[in-house]
């Protein structure tokens, strides 16, 4: 009967993905100026459909985790069948999201605009998409139109290959960027199993928590975020490190950091892993020096291949823009408001930003203190999580930076349950068009969520009745 529940939970998640994709045709981050089922009734029905599907996907994912050993962090994997089941489920839940408009964010339009800018010879680290103009620039939110790119040369290499030839076919460009994100997700799926085995975690459990996670699917696949490529390369680098391929590991982690900078912290984990594999005196010093040297060479070569120069170093301050929301910026705004003009909002934000940096350093210090107990991969997950929570910019999908190593290395079931619960909350935190909510759309989203919950309860009751009927039929025989 367990396999029947697995099939039903997988079908529930698939139904949720289909509803999200269909609803995205009306309520997603639709292209501006391109008629595509947008506006009015279609947007309202689409929003209800997206949230109905989102709750079905979340609840189907949770049920799928409960049907087997996916929620157990210890013990042997269930073998090749478990891996095959995981891949089938990933394909089934991801497929409907591949060909829908962007969901939950408009960032993919920025990637395409920057790729076209590089192709046109514009310096993306000094000017924003407004310097490009045209249909692609029109899709970028106004607050980012004059903002230089915060991304590294690896992302720009990818975007440059995709954007110019697809400049007249915007939706094909979106799909192409989404396929790059799917490639990153596939890297993450393969690497997660390697890392989990090395840490004594059940690979199926790790895959359930990070790869099949609804937060991963809706933002990495639906949103086509470059974070998918970053996390996939980072996980692949860590997997190469535990398999005693340190040079490959460093190159992969550098590539991840040249998509988005926070991945550079993975070099510390690679150095720690490498040090355990070196015989002789001063292994930590030798490993650190080797990682630093290899990383420097890899960075120079990749930056030269991109041809965009080193402007990405100065552009790293872009996430500190006052437009960004985070825990520290929110506390800064509240502090300035409570003091009623006694302190400027800018000064309050700066004070809290420094407090956030201090909190990150404290977490890093604690990880260093307990490094022998935690291990490099688990420690990296905690530090990346601290960067997300206390950093200058916060988006729901940023949680996946730290969750990727934690899913593969955290044996404590309570830690895994806490992160799973946070993911459930964050999965419903952003509207499918990527814009700020209003009362009417929150109401529609709530109605959609309740419909999804009702549909899930109906499926669950039906499954229980079928199970009991099957048991009675067997007894009758």
Secondary structure, DSSP 8 states (H G I E B T S, - for coil): -HHHHHHHHHHHHHHHHHHHHHHHHHHS---TTS-SS-SHHHHHHHHHHHHHHHHHHHHHHHHHHHHSSTT--SS----HHHHHHHHHHHHHHHHTTTTS---S--HHHHHHHHHHHHHTT--TTTS-GGGT-HHHHHTS-GGGTT----S-HHHHHHHHHHHGGGTT-HHHHHHHHHHHHHHHHHHHHHHHHHHHHHHT--HHHHHHHHTS-HHHIIIIIIS--THHHHHHHHHHHHHHHHTT-HHHHHHHHHHHHTTSGGGGGHHHHHHHHHHHH--SS-HHHHHHHHHHHHHHHHHHHHHHHHT-TTHHHHGGGGGG-TT---HHHHHHHHHHHHTTTSS-HHHHHHHHHHHHHHHHHHHHHHHHHTHHHH-HHHHHHHHHHHHHHHSS---GGGHHHHHHHHHHH---HHHHHHHHHHHHHHHTSS-TTSS---HHHHHHHHHHHHHHHHHHHHHHHHHHHHHHHHHHHHHH-
